[in-house]
Amino acid sequence: MARVGVEVSIALSEAVGLCNADVIAAYPITPQTHIVEHLAEMVADGELDAEYIPVESEHSALSACLGSAAAGARTFTATAGQGLELMHEVLYVASSMRLPVIMAVANRALSGPLSVWGDHSDVMSCRDIGWIQIFTENGQEVVDNAICSFKIGEDKRVLLPVMVHLDGFHLSHVIEPIDMPERAQVDAFLSVNDYPYALNPDNPHAMGDFAPPVVFTEAKWAQEQDFQKSKAVILEVWKDFEKQFGRSYKPVETYRTEGAENLLFTMGSFSETAMAAIDKMRDDGMSVGLVRLRLWRPFPFEELRDAVKDAKNLIVLDRALSIGGPGGPVCSEIKAALYPLEKKPKIVSIIGGLGGRDITVANFEDIMKRGLEIAEKGSPNEYEIYGVRA
């Protein structure tokens, strides 16, 4: 395994190459562009034996992926922000047809005003589409989970599309030291894609059929049940990955939560900055720890409840705004997950980092202190936006 300094988008492309993707369909959109550009170069230079399909829109990119995956090809695409929105109609089709398309999403704010910078607005618009969704904190996790995503999605017990989320610019455009696996290691880890329902002109069958009301509910219930079962396979794949590569992943991960009364909750690339803030606050004598969500879908209810069961206060940072709703979409899901429990922490919703705005270690300290103040004294508002100017 070689340790290299490389842009995270390029490392992700190299990982897709190590997984021997058969088909890549893509339309470039900032900040995802470097991912598909490098894959195009790899195919053009003969480094990757794959069909590269340049299309005229993201809707077409995912539509091409549907056909590719339905034919049994290992299929990859990438997008971000408005591009993910243009795919939206097709996203539901991929999951309901049980097609293991793998997609990297360089998370980006949604218009308007127009922004190409990172936040989680695009992710939150896709909570209910039936894709497995994994969040990453750094370049190593991007590479590792890209490889895992093929093994998860293509498992015959799963057969579902998977998104690997990396925050736009905060991850996609930074250069990091990354342990790149050798091809032999990836070959030993990944099975050959053997999609059991591949279209075959010698044995034709229909996919994505019309469903009248008498069967639609049952179809959705079956999809939901199978989606929930995928979690066991995700855990199994992460365990296998740890055995082979030495790095472990869990649906919910904690940092210095032992004995902590007050917890901060984050997702994505800001989590590492939040860890530094937790270290600083611990040194200052504050009883604080960090909870990070790795697996966004299927939502890890059990692991979340266990991670926060002894906390007094839970301060949740959202990087998206549910306009006219509860404020932070992640926070509202956490409140729903903890609502049935008799003993649960006070939950405070803070929104920050919208449209690529940085949150520093000092900012995280401010967020934590303001959250604890709200937990103690209350607030007339459902949520607060950190750092907003009047």
Buried (B, 14 or more C-beta within 10 A) or exposed (E): EEEBEBBBBBBBBBBBBBBBBBBBBBBBBBBBBBBBBBBBBBBEEEEBEBBBBBBEEBBBBBBBBBBBBBBBBBBBBBBBBBBBBBBBEBBBBBBBBBBBBBBBBBBBBBEEEEBBBBBBBBBBBBBEBBBBBBBBBBBBBBBBBBBBBBBBBBBEEBBBBBBBBBBBBBBBBBEBEBBBBEEEBBBEBBEEBEBEEBBEEEEEEEEEEEEEEEEEEEEEEEBEEBBEEBBEBBBBBBEEBEEBBEEEBBBBBBBBBEEBBBBBBBBBBBBBBBBEBBBBBBEEEBBBBBBBBBBBBBBBBEBBBEBBEBBBBBBBBBBBBBEEEBBBBBBBBBBEBBEEEEEBBBBBBBBBBBBBBEBEBEBBBBBBBBBBEBBEEEBEEEBBBBBEEE
